[in-house]
Amino acid sequence: MAKTVLIVDDDPTQRRLIQAVLEREGFAVVQAEGGEQALDRLASGAAPDVIILDLVMPGMPGLEVLAELRARGVAAPVMVLTASGGVDTVVKAMQAGAQDFFVKPASPERIIVSIRNALQMGNLAAEVDRLKKHKAGFTTFADLVGASGPMRMVKALGERAAKANIPVLILGESGVGKELIARAVHGASERAGKPFVAVNCGALPENLVESILFGHEKGSFTGAHDKHLGKFQEAHGGTLFLDEVGELPLDMQVKLLRALQESEIDPVGSKRPVKVDVRIVSATNRDLATQVKDGRFREDLYYRLNVFPIEAPPLRERREDIPALVEAFVRRFNVEEGKRVTGATPEAAALLQAYDWPGNVRQLENAVYRAIVLADGPYLTAHDFPAISGLAPAAAVRPAPAAADPIAAAGLPSAEQLVATAPADSPVRIFDDRGHLRTLEEIERDLIQLAIETYSGHMSEVARRLGIGRSTLYRKVREQGLDISLDEAV
């Protein structure tokens, strides 16, 4: 998904030039010819990823626009454009919240590097914020990626469940993100900030399940050299997440049921029960109702856990969330791997959305991770997903990207369009009488002659309009043998 850059400048030429540079690098561009129009665009549409803002504009100056952006809570990085690079101007812009500045005319390389640095800093800040929330137990449903219908249902149910102390059972295939939903239930509840303890019941050694869950006293069995607090006591005051709860042995299901009913546990070797205050959130990828019928899961425990079920949808049923998930994974792995990948190409994004993802979000996450490692450009391509696309990942077999046409990127007419629209008697002819292209030297000679006639021999103006130096112009006049008296030229 291409990053969007908003260009705010009253000079249309400047806007078109910057747009050509950005679009050549794969960015989406939105323009505004003044501060008021920029604020209106922000109020009516999605916020851009980066803003390039001219400081000197009629009406609302750039610094006022910048102050209003920050007052409205727009967090996108802002680069300011200035005609002079005075220290006072730069200091004022930075104090107002700008991240970088360009002195006109800014080189394309300077603009691109600055935007990529700003996006990288945004990735770092977002990842730090995510890790802080994860560690402190403040992850909420707003942090879950996805706005599809199934995900909106999950968020609505989860937020309702979080307001009560009701047991929650999260159902869904492996890899759909059941633990993230459990963390959001915890972070959205009054227990946020308290311990969140996750236990994978399918990975517990059968002879240590009781000790791990409920703890043990010193010397209660061979090898118990010290007292051990179980997961229930570790989660006291917070939430205990029992992942793959359907894997628990039947004898442990009895003890778990008693712990849930009485809010107390019996550590191994303890002489008296221990009271615990724990909220239970459980999850499974199995059909517990079928396991109950088959006698592999206790019916009373099933009804105790299945008070508030939440169905986590598989990724194939929420394909519209894949671009947002890819963007989130790219941001995260950029930070972890020190990469600067901007996103995925439209072809790669379409490929990812069309795939069924039997491993769900976990498989997509791993695929993006591998692609980030393989990528050697700013965008992930189909070649970076060889297991899905069937294309070779080697950079050597990738076709070299076609050089962007700066004329087309700037919105200017092509040579073919000029020929098609040129008058028949135009003094600068592209084709000869037989319909073949004339030589570059011949076309150049006619163009210089036309410019000299158009600007009445004012050679400084002719050179400026042709975009060449005056000495170069004089040299070409001599080489082409043009009929002009250099002594009379001004």
C-alpha positions as CSV (number, residue, x, y, z in Angstrom):
1,M,0.0,0.0,0.0
2,A,1.6,3.2,-1.2
3,K,2.3,5.9,1.4
4,T,0.5,9.2,0.7
5,V,2.3,12.6,0.7
6,L,0.3,15.9,0.9
7,I,2.0,18.8,-0.9
8,V,0.8,22.2,0.3
9,D,2.2,25.0,-1.9
10,D,0.7,27.9,-3.8
11,D,3.1,27.5,-6.7
12,P,1.6,24.9,-9.1
13,T,4.9,24.3,-10.9
14,Q,6.6,23.5,-7.6
15,R,3.8,21.1,-6.7
16,R,4.1,19.3,-10.1
17,L,7.8,19.0,-9.8
18,I,7.7,17.5,-6.3
19,Q,4.8,15.2,-7.4
20,A,6.8,13.9,-10.3
21,V,9.7,13.1,-8.0
22,L,7.5,11.3,-5.4
23,E,5.4,9.3,-7.9
24,R,8.6,8.1,-9.5
25,E,9.5,6.6,-6.2
26,G,6.0,5.0,-5.8
27,F,4.4,7.4,-3.4
28,A,0.8,8.5,-3.8
29,V,0.4,12.3,-3.9
30,V,-2.3,14.7,-2.9
31,Q,-2.0,18.5,-3.6
32,A,-3.4,21.6,-1.9
33,E,-2.8,25.1,-3.2
34,G,-3.1,26.7,0.2
35,G,-3.3,26.2,4.0
36,E,-7.1,26.4,4.1
37,Q,-7.5,23.8,1.3
38,A,-5.1,21.5,3.1
39,L,-7.0,21.7,6.3
40,D,-10.2,21.0,4.5
41,R,-8.7,18.0,2.8
42,L,-7.5,16.6,6.2
43,A,-10.9,17.2,7.8
44,S,-12.8,15.3,5.0
45,G,-10.4,12.5,4.2
46,A,-7.8,10.1,5.6
47,A,-4.7,11.7,7.1
48,P,-1.6,11.5,4.8
49,D,1.6,9.8,5.9
50,V,3.8,12.8,5.3
51,I,3.1,16.5,4.6
52,I,5.3,18.9,2.6
53,L,4.4,22.4,3.6
54,D,5.5,25.8,2.0
55,L,6.1,28.4,4.7
56,V,5.3,31.5,2.5
57,M,1.8,31.4,1.1
58,P,-1.0,33.9,0.6
59,G,-3.8,33.7,3.1
60,M,-2.8,31.3,5.8
61,P,1.1,31.2,6.2
62,G,2.8,27.8,6.6
63,L,3.6,28.3,10.3
64,E,-0.1,28.9,11.1
65,V,-1.0,25.8,9.1
66,L,1.6,23.8,11.0
67,A,0.3,25.0,14.4
68,E,-3.3,24.2,13.4
69,L,-2.3,20.7,12.2
70,R,-0.7,19.9,15.6
71,A,-3.7,21.4,17.4
72,R,-6.0,19.0,15.5
73,G,-3.9,16.1,16.5
74,V,-2.4,15.4,13.1
75,A,0.7,13.4,13.9
76,A,2.0,13.0,10.3
77,P,5.6,14.3,10.0
78,V,5.8,17.7,8.3
79,M,8.6,18.9,6.0
80,V,8.6,22.7,5.4
81,L,9.7,24.4,2.2
82,T,11.4,27.8,2.4
83,A,13.0,30.1,-0.1
84,S,15.7,31.0,2.4
85,G,17.5,28.8,4.9
86,G,17.9,31.3,7.6
87,V,18.4,29.9,11.1
88,D,15.5,31.9,12.6
89,T,13.1,30.4,10.0
90,V,14.3,26.9,10.6
91,V,14.2,27.2,14.4
92,K,10.6,28.6,14.3
93,A,9.5,25.7,12.0
94,M,11.1,23.1,14.3
95,Q,9.6,24.6,17.4
96,A,6.2,24.5,15.7
97,G,6.5,20.8,15.1
98,A,8.3,20.4,11.7
99,Q,10.5,17.4,11.4
100,D,12.7,18.6,8.5
101,F,13.0,21.5,6.0
102,F,14.0,22.0,2.4
103,V,15.5,25.2,0.9
104,K,14.0,25.8,-2.6
105,P,14.8,24.3,-5.0
106,A,15.3,21.0,-3.2
107,S,17.0,18.2,-5.0
108,P,15.0,15.0,-5.6
109,E,17.5,12.9,-3.6
110,R,17.1,15.3,-0.6
111,I,13.3,15.1,-0.7
112,I,13.2,11.3,-0.9
113,V,15.8,10.7,1.8
114,S,14.0,13.1,4.2
115,I,10.6,11.4,3.6
116,R,12.1,7.9,4.1
117,N,13.8,9.0,7.3
118,A,10.5,10.4,8.6
119,L,8.6,7.2,7.8
120,Q,11.4,5.2,9.5
121,M,11.1,7.4,12.6
122,G,7.4,6.8,12.6
123,N,7.9,3.1,12.4
124,L,10.2,3.2,15.4
125,A,7.8,5.3,17.4
126,A,4.9,3.0,16.6
127,E,6.8,-0.2,17.4
128,V,8.1,1.3,20.7
129,D,4.5,2.2,21.6
130,R,3.2,-1.3,20.7
131,L,5.9,-3.0,22.8
132,K,5.2,-0.8,25.8
133,K,1.5,-1.6,25.6
134,H,2.2,-5.3,25.2
135,K,4.6,-5.4,28.2
136,A,2.4,-3.3,30.5
137,G,-0.8,-5.1,29.6
138,F,-2.6,-2.2,28.0
139,T,-3.2,-3.7,24.5
140,T,-6.8,-2.9,23.5
141,F,-9.1,-3.7,20.6
142,A,-8.0,-0.4,19.0
143,D,-4.6,-2.0,18.5
144,L,-6.0,-5.0,16.6
145,V,-5.5,-4.6,12.9
146,G,-8.5,-5.0,10.7
147,A,-11.7,-3.2,9.8
148,S,-13.6,-6.0,8.0
149,G,-17.1,-7.1,9.0
150,P,-15.9,-10.2,10.9
151,M,-13.2,-8.2,12.8
152,R,-15.7,-5.5,13.7
153,M,-17.9,-8.2,15.2
154,V,-14.9,-9.6,17.2
155,K,-14.1,-6.1,18.5
156,A,-17.7,-5.3,19.5
157,L,-18.1,-8.6,21.4
158,G,-14.7,-8.3,23.0
159,E,-15.3,-4.8,24.3
160,R,-18.6,-5.9,25.8
161,A,-16.9,-9.0,27.5
162,A,-14.1,-6.8,28.8
163,K,-16.5,-4.7,30.9
164,A,-17.5,-7.7,33.0
165,N,-15.5,-10.4,34.8
166,I,-17.2,-13.1,32.7
167,P,-15.2,-16.1,31.4
168,V,-14.4,-15.8,27.7
169,L,-13.8,-18.7,25.3
170,I,-12.0,-17.7,22.0
171,L,-12.6,-20.1,19.2
172,G,-10.8,-20.3,15.9
173,E,-8.3,-22.0,13.7
174,S,-4.6,-22.1,14.5
175,G,-2.8,-18.8,13.7
176,V,-5.9,-16.5,13.7
177,G,-4.6,-14.4,16.6
178,K,-6.5,-15.7,19.6
179,E,-3.9,-14.6,22.1
180,L,-4.0,-11.0,20.7
181,I,-7.8,-11.0,21.3
182,A,-7.3,-12.3,24.8
183,R,-4.7,-9.6,25.5
184,A,-7.2,-7.0,24.2
185,V,-9.9,-8.3,26.5
186,H,-7.5,-7.9,29.4
187,G,-6.3,-4.5,28.3
188,A,-9.8,-3.2,27.8
189,S,-10.9,-4.4,31.3
190,E,-10.5,-3.0,34.7
191,R,-7.6,-5.5,35.2
192,A,-5.5,-3.6,32.6
193,G,-2.0,-3.1,33.8
194,K,-2.2,-6.2,36.1
195,P,-0.5,-9.5,35.3
196,F,-1.5,-11.2,32.0
197,V,-0.2,-14.8,32.2
198,A,-0.5,-17.1,29.1
199,V,-0.3,-20.9,29.4
200,N,-0.1,-23.2,26.4
201,C,-2.0,-26.2,27.8
202,G,-0.9,-28.4,24.8
203,A,2.8,-27.9,25.6
204,L,2.7,-28.8,29.3
205,P,4.4,-32.1,30.4
206,E,1.6,-34.4,31.7
207,N,3.4,-35.1,35.0
208,L,4.0,-31.4,35.7
209,V,0.6,-29.9,34.7
210,E,-0.6,-29.6,38.2
211,S,2.6,-28.1,39.5
212,I,2.8,-25.5,36.7
213,L,-0.8,-24.4,37.1
214,F,-1.2,-24.5,40.8
215,G,2.3,-24.5,42.2
216,H,4.0,-26.7,44.8
217,E,5.6,-26.6,48.2
218,K,9.3,-27.3,48.8
219,G,9.9,-31.0,49.1
220,S,6.4,-32.0,47.9
221,F,8.0,-34.4,45.3
222,T,11.4,-35.4,44.1
223,G,13.1,-32.5,42.6
224,A,11.0,-29.9,44.4
225,H,13.9,-28.1,46.0
226,D,12.1,-24.7,46.4
227,K,8.6,-23.5,46.7
228,H,7.0,-22.6,43.3
229,L,4.1,-20.3,42.6
230,G,1.9,-21.7,39.9
231,K,0.4,-19.7,37.0
232,F,-2.8,-19.0,38.9
233,Q,-0.9,-17.2,41.7
234,E,1.3,-15.4,39.1
235,A,-1.9,-14.1,37.5
236,H,-3.5,-13.0,40.8
237,G,-5.4,-9.8,40.3
238,G,-5.1,-10.1,36.5
239,T,-5.9,-12.5,33.7
240,L,-4.9,-16.1,33.1
241,F,-5.1,-17.1,29.4
242,L,-5.4,-20.9,28.9
243,D,-4.5,-21.5,25.3
244,E,-5.4,-24.8,23.7
245,V,-7.5,-25.6,26.8
246,G,-8.9,-28.7,25.0
247,E,-5.5,-30.4,25.4
248,L,-5.7,-30.6,29.2
249,P,-5.8,-34.2,30.7
250,L,-9.2,-35.2,32.2
251,D,-7.8,-35.4,35.7
252,M,-6.6,-31.8,35.5
253,Q,-9.9,-30.7,34.1
254,V,-11.5,-31.7,37.4
255,K,-9.0,-29.6,39.4
256,L,-9.4,-26.7,37.0
257,L,-13.1,-26.8,37.4
258,R,-12.8,-26.6,41.2
259,A,-10.4,-23.6,40.9
260,L,-12.9,-21.8,38.7
261,Q,-15.9,-22.5,40.9
262,E,-14.3,-21.8,44.3
263,S,-11.7,-19.2,43.3
264,E,-9.1,-21.2,45.2
265,I,-6.3,-23.6,44.3
266,D,-4.5,-26.5,46.1
267,P,-0.7,-26.3,45.4
268,V,1.0,-29.7,45.4
269,G,2.1,-30.5,49.0
270,S,0.1,-27.6,50.6
271,K,-2.0,-28.2,53.7
272,R,-4.6,-25.6,52.9
273,P,-6.1,-24.0,49.8
274,V,-5.0,-20.6,48.5
275,K,-7.5,-18.0,47.4
276,V,-6.9,-16.5,44.0
277,D,-8.5,-13.6,42.1
278,V,-8.1,-14.5,38.5
279,R,-10.1,-13.8,35.3
280,I,-10.1,-16.8,32.9
281,V,-9.8,-16.4,29.2
282,S,-9.4,-19.6,27.3
283,A,-8.9,-20.5,23.7
284,T,-9.0,-23.6,21.5
285,N,-8.8,-24.6,17.8
286,R,-10.8,-27.8,18.6
287,D,-14.5,-28.4,18.6
288,L,-15.1,-28.7,22.3
289,A,-18.7,-29.8,21.9
290,T,-17.6,-32.8,19.9
291,Q,-14.9,-33.6,22.5
292,V,-17.6,-33.5,25.2
293,K,-19.7,-36.0,23.2
294,D,-16.6,-38.2,22.8
295,G,-15.9,-38.1,26.5
296,R,-12.5,-36.3,26.0
297,F,-13.6,-33.0,27.7
298,R,-15.7,-32.6,30.8
299,E,-19.2,-31.2,30.1
300,D,-19.4,-29.2,33.3
301,L,-16.0,-27.5,32.6
302,Y,-17.1,-26.8,29.0
303,Y,-20.1,-24.9,30.2
304,R,-18.0,-23.1,32.8
305,L,-15.6,-21.9,30.2
306,N,-18.0,-21.3,27.3
307,V,-19.9,-18.5,29.0
308,F,-19.0,-15.8,26.4
309,P,-17.7,-17.3,23.2
310,I,-15.9,-15.2,20.6
311,E,-15.3,-16.7,17.1
312,A,-12.0,-15.4,15.6
313,P,-12.4,-15.5,11.8
314,P,-9.8,-17.2,9.5
315,L,-7.9,-14.8,7.3
316,R,-9.6,-16.1,4.1
317,E,-12.8,-14.7,5.5
318,R,-11.3,-11.2,6.0
319,R,-9.2,-10.7,2.9
320,E,-9.8,-6.9,3.0
321,D,-7.7,-6.7,6.2
322,I,-4.6,-8.2,4.4
323,P,-3.2,-4.8,3.2
324,A,-3.4,-3.3,6.7
325,L,-1.8,-6.5,8.2
326,V,1.0,-6.4,5.6
327,E,1.6,-2.7,6.4
328,A,1.7,-3.4,10.2
329,F,4.2,-6.4,9.7
330,V,6.4,-4.3,7.3
331,R,6.6,-1.5,9.9
332,R,7.5,-4.0,12.6
333,F,10.1,-6.0,10.7
334,N,11.6,-2.8,9.3
335,V,12.5,-1.9,12.9
336,E,13.7,-5.4,13.8
337,E,15.8,-5.9,10.7
338,G,16.9,-2.4,10.1
339,K,15.3,-2.3,6.6
340,R,13.5,0.6,4.8
341,V,10.7,-1.2,2.9
342,T,7.8,1.2,2.2
343,G,5.2,-1.4,1.4
344,A,4.1,-3.9,-1.3
345,T,3.6,-3.2,-5.0
346,P,0.0,-3.4,-6.3
347,E,0.8,-6.8,-8.0
348,A,2.2,-8.2,-4.7
349,A,-0.8,-6.9,-2.7
350,A,-3.2,-8.5,-5.2
351,L,-1.3,-11.8,-5.0
352,L,-1.4,-11.8,-1.2
353,Q,-5.2,-11.0,-1.1
354,A,-5.9,-13.8,-3.6
355,Y,-4.1,-16.5,-1.5
356,D,-6.1,-18.7,0.9
357,W,-3.6,-18.6,3.8
358,P,-4.3,-22.0,5.5
359,G,-2.0,-20.9,8.3
360,N,-3.9,-17.6,8.7
361,V,-2.3,-14.5,10.1
362,R,0.7,-16.3,11.5
363,Q,1.5,-17.6,8.0
364,L,1.1,-14.1,6.5
365,E,3.4,-12.7,9.2
366,N,6.1,-15.2,8.5
367,A,5.7,-14.7,4.7
368,V,6.2,-10.9,5.1
369,Y,9.1,-11.5,7.5
370,R,10.9,-13.6,4.8
371,A,10.0,-11.1,2.1
372,I,11.5,-8.2,4.1
373,V,14.8,-10.2,4.4
374,L,14.7,-10.9,0.6
375,A,13.7,-7.4,-0.5
376,D,16.4,-5.3,-2.1
377,G,14.2,-2.4,-3.1
378,P,11.7,0.0,-1.4
379,Y,8.7,-2.2,-2.3
380,L,7.9,-5.9,-1.8
381,T,7.3,-7.6,-5.1
382,A,5.8,-11.0,-6.1
383,H,9.4,-12.3,-6.4
384,D,9.7,-11.7,-2.6
385,F,7.0,-14.3,-2.0
386,P,8.3,-17.3,-4.0
387,A,6.3,-19.9,-2.0
388,I,3.1,-18.1,-3.1
389,S,3.9,-16.7,-6.5
390,G,6.1,-19.5,-7.7
391,L,8.6,-16.9,-9.0
392,A,12.3,-17.2,-8.3
393,P,13.5,-15.0,-5.4
394,A,16.9,-14.3,-6.8
395,A,17.5,-10.6,-7.6
396,A,19.4,-11.5,-10.7
397,V,16.3,-12.8,-12.4
398,R,14.2,-9.8,-11.7
399,P,13.6,-7.5,-14.7
400,A,15.2,-4.1,-14.2
401,P,12.5,-1.5,-13.5
402,A,11.8,0.8,-16.4
403,A,13.2,4.2,-15.9
404,A,10.3,6.6,-15.0
405,D,9.6,9.2,-17.7
406,P,10.0,12.6,-16.1
407,I,7.9,14.2,-18.8
408,A,5.0,11.9,-18.1
409,A,5.5,12.0,-14.4
410,A,5.4,15.8,-14.4
411,G,2.1,15.7,-16.4
412,L,3.6,17.3,-19.5
413,P,2.6,16.2,-23.1
414,S,4.7,13.5,-24.7
415,A,6.6,13.9,-28.0
416,E,3.8,12.0,-29.8
417,Q,1.2,14.4,-28.3
418,L,3.2,17.4,-29.4
419,V,3.5,16.1,-32.9
420,A,-0.2,15.3,-33.1
421,T,-1.2,18.7,-31.9
422,A,1.5,20.8,-33.7
423,P,0.3,23.1,-36.5
424,A,1.2,21.9,-40.0
425,D,3.3,25.1,-40.6
426,S,5.1,24.9,-37.2
427,P,8.7,26.2,-37.7
428,V,10.1,23.3,-35.6
429,R,9.2,20.1,-37.5
430,I,9.7,16.6,-35.9
431,F,9.2,14.6,-39.1
432,D,10.6,15.1,-42.6
433,D,8.6,15.1,-45.9
434,R,8.8,11.3,-46.1
435,G,7.4,10.8,-42.5
436,H,10.7,9.9,-40.9
437,L,12.1,11.5,-37.8
438,R,14.5,14.3,-38.5
439,T,18.0,14.3,-36.8
440,L,18.4,15.8,-33.4
441,E,20.8,18.3,-34.8
442,E,18.3,19.5,-37.3
443,I,15.5,19.9,-34.8
444,E,17.8,21.7,-32.3
445,R,18.9,24.1,-35.0
446,D,15.2,25.0,-35.8
447,L,14.4,25.3,-32.1
448,I,17.3,27.7,-31.4
449,Q,16.4,29.8,-34.5
450,L,12.8,30.0,-33.4
451,A,13.8,31.0,-29.9
452,I,16.1,33.8,-31.2
453,E,13.3,35.1,-33.4
454,T,10.7,34.8,-30.6
455,Y,12.7,36.8,-28.1
456,S,14.1,39.3,-30.6
457,G,17.7,38.3,-30.2
458,H,17.8,38.8,-26.4
459,M,20.3,36.0,-25.9
460,S,20.1,35.9,-22.1
461,E,16.4,35.3,-22.3
462,V,16.8,32.8,-25.1
463,A,19.4,30.8,-23.0
464,R,17.1,31.0,-20.0
465,R,14.1,29.7,-21.9
466,L,16.1,26.9,-23.5
467,G,17.5,25.9,-20.1
468,I,21.2,26.3,-21.2
469,G,24.0,28.6,-20.4
470,R,24.7,31.7,-22.5
471,S,28.1,30.6,-23.6
472,T,26.6,27.2,-24.6
473,L,24.0,29.0,-26.7
474,Y,26.7,31.1,-28.5
475,R,28.7,27.9,-29.2
476,K,25.6,26.2,-30.7
477,V,24.8,29.2,-32.8
478,R,28.3,29.1,-34.3
479,E,28.2,25.3,-34.8
480,Q,24.8,25.4,-36.4
481,G,25.8,28.3,-38.7
482,L,22.7,30.3,-37.8
483,D,22.2,33.5,-39.6
484,I,22.6,36.1,-36.8
485,S,25.1,38.8,-36.0
486,L,26.6,38.1,-32.6
487,D,27.7,41.7,-32.3
488,E,24.1,42.8,-32.5
489,A,22.8,40.2,-30.1
490,V,21.9,41.4,-26.6
